[in-house]
Amino acid sequence: MTEYGRGYGSEPWHPEDPLYGDQGPYGGQAQQPQWGGQQPAPQQYRDPQQQYNGGWDGSQTGQLPYDPYGQPQPQADPYAGAGQDPYGHQGGYQQQPHHQQEPYHQQHMQQQVAQHPQQMAPQQQYPPHQYEQPVEPPYEDPADDWRAEPEPPREPETEHAFFADDEDDHPGPDDEPRERRGKRNGKKNKRRSGTTCLVATLVFAGAVGAVGYFGYDFFMAHFGSAPDYEGEGSGAVQVDIPDGSLISDMGEILAKNGVIKSAGAFTEAAGDNKKSGTLQPGTYSLRKHMSAASAMDLMLDPKSRNGLTIREGLRAKDVYALIDKKLKLKAGTTKNVAEHDVKNLGLPSWADDNGKIKDPLEGFLYPSTYSVGEKAKPAAVLKQMVARASQVYEKYDLEGNARKLNLRSPLQLLTVASLTQAEGKYKHDFVKVARVVYNRLKPDNTETYGLLDFDSTVNYAKSRSTLDTGSVDDLRHFNDPYNTYKFKGLPPGPIGNPGEVAINSAIHPATGNWYYFVSISPEKTLFAATNEEHERNRRIYLKEHGKAEQ
């Protein structure tokens, strides 16, 4: 656009033009620019009351005539005789013949200078030349134009440039100025900027949260304290610590049984306790949800730590006596509780399957070391032992293994274990001793004919422990179901409380055809398949022990 805000065409100003009658900066008529040294000829003024059918010359061609200099000329001056020129001066222009008329722009400028010499500045005249297309003037900043509209005030920035949308990323129509696009899309851009800010904030918060969570987890796992309960705990739980357990193993067992919250907490407590090295394996009576330090103190306290040890193979009547002594009770107190409160001690359903058992608790007072305080009750101590036995028997699946071994019930398998424990002098021989038991139980046994012939069963029936059980003839007259010299098969129930090695040996006996055995020394036990072979082994035993043959 030109400095007057108009196009480059040759159409003159007229009353409908918004700049018509503008007096310009000098108080007179606005000076029109010259392009290429020539003034474009004004277009004819169209009278709104008059209709023209053709172009400027009234013909139907619509073409304008040209003067010798290439300047288009109208046929008739629309302002001639009107008494006023197109700039509002009196007198108007006089129509001249075409051959006498000067170029329009020269004539017009001369008249302007003559009528208003004080207002019109002299202009340099250029010789007429061939008409050229007007060349677009160099770009002029609209801010330098005195006619330019003042720049609208900018809204104050309320957002950081990081969160603001770039207008170049959201272009509007090509012919629409940036200022208008900004005004029109201001609210939209603000909404978009707000959404961008919210999304960025959420992403940043999520990243910080994730880093914080995993960082805390990593820190606690490698540098923080292990999870732990608080306080002394509540309730009661029995925990067995097997032989050879390390502090870390103890912690895992305690955590598994719900005593402490984590094995790591117990390890830390052991590191803070100088007496932790004195912890011994055995069965402990503890409480649930204890702090690791409290559990450590309780296990180390002589008053509550395992103070009662039940050795393997010990009979029930001997266990009762030990409990009475530990609790400083009258002799027979615990035995009386066992006889009258047996149904409340937690025995499994298969404990007494024939009604001929001498003591229902025999075989269920598991050998171990128990924590028995001075104020403990006999029934509570017995329940601990029965519970421990039930755990071990479930571990070894006595019911399933009894079926595999063609035994009538788990109680019979437990009885075999008790016989193995009582007859076997050394644990490394238990698997062979168990095989001797099973071989003698066979109905086609031609060595003992289904009789066990064990002195241990007779001693149990007579509540004694001796190697001199009497002659075989005397034993066969002893009428007791536990007398295996008289009654074939297994006794009614266990004859003691077997340990884990004997139980495992009864489940997995060695392979062999032995019916007899005799222990010469701790390192040497002689097994035999026939009675003649067994007699030779027995003489070896008497010789090494300095005894005369019987």
Secondary structure, DSSP 8 states (H G I E B T S, - for coil): --TTS--SS-----TTSTTTT---TTSS------BTTB---------TT---SSSTTSSSS----B-TTS-B--SS-TTTTSSB-TTS-BT------TTT---HHHHHHHHHHHH-TTTS---------------------GGG-TTS----------S-TTTS--GGGS---TTS-HHHHHHHTHHHHHHHHHHHHHHHHHHHHHHHHHHHHHHHHHHHHHTS------SS-EEEEEEEE-TT--HHHHHHHHHHTTSSS-HHHHHHHHHH-TTGGG---EEEEEEES--HHHHHHHHH-TTTSEEEE--TT--HHHHHHHHHHHTT--TTHHHHHHHHSGGGS---TTS-SSS--S-TTTT-S--SEEE--TT--HHHHHHHHHHHHHHHHHHTTHHHHHHHTT-SSHHHHHHHHHHHHHH-SSGGGHHHHHHHHHHHT-TT-SSSTT----HHHHHHHTT---S----HHHHTT---TT-TTTS-S--SS-SS---HHHHHHHHS-------EEEEEETTEEEEESSHHHHHHHHHHHHHHTT----
